[in-house]
Amino acid sequence: MSTNNNPAGTPKTMRAIFGIVMIIVYIGVGILFLTGFFAPIYGSWEWVRWVGGIIFIVYGIWRAYRQFAGVDSPY
């Protein structure tokens, strides 16, 4: 009764946990960009704040879709 269906040896549960953590990280960084948390990094380039925040949030949503729909899991 093993949850190890991956020939590389990574358990399915660990891949799922890592995927959920990365979804939270991407959406969290996107929100931090939009709130101006990284203002010292981009300085006067205000458009980086909006573009970066939106891209991180959209990518986090895309990863969530792939994670929960099982699109990229060949196992």
Contacts in CASP RR format, 6 or more apart in sequence:
PFRMAT RR
TARGET T0000
AUTHOR 0000-0000-0000
METHOD contacts of the structure
MODEL  1
MSTNNNPAGTPKTMRAIFGIVMIIVYIGVGILFLTGFFAPIYGSWEWVRW
VGGIIFIVYGIWRAYRQFAGVDSPY
3 11 0 8 1.000
3 12 0 8 1.000
3 13 0 8 1.000
4 10 0 8 1.000
4 11 0 8 1.000
4 12 0 8 1.000
5 12 0 8 1.000
5 75 0 8 1.000
6 12 0 8 1.000
6 15 0 8 1.000
6 75 0 8 1.000
12 75 0 8 1.000
15 73 0 8 1.000
16 67 0 8 1.000
19 63 0 8 1.000
19 67 0 8 1.000
20 67 0 8 1.000
22 60 0 8 1.000
22 63 0 8 1.000
23 60 0 8 1.000
23 63 0 8 1.000
23 64 0 8 1.000
23 67 0 8 1.000
26 56 0 8 1.000
26 57 0 8 1.000
26 59 0 8 1.000
26 60 0 8 1.000
26 63 0 8 1.000
27 56 0 8 1.000
27 57 0 8 1.000
27 60 0 8 1.000
27 61 0 8 1.000
28 56 0 8 1.000
29 53 0 8 1.000
29 56 0 8 1.000
30 52 0 8 1.000
30 53 0 8 1.000
30 54 0 8 1.000
30 55 0 8 1.000
30 56 0 8 1.000
30 57 0 8 1.000
31 53 0 8 1.000
31 57 0 8 1.000
32 38 0 8 1.000
33 49 0 8 1.000
33 52 0 8 1.000
33 53 0 8 1.000
33 56 0 8 1.000
34 49 0 8 1.000
34 50 0 8 1.000
34 53 0 8 1.000
34 54 0 8 1.000
34 57 0 8 1.000
36 49 0 8 1.000
38 49 0 8 1.000
39 49 0 8 1.000
42 48 0 8 1.000
42 49 0 8 1.000
65 71 0 8 1.000
66 72 0 8 1.000
END
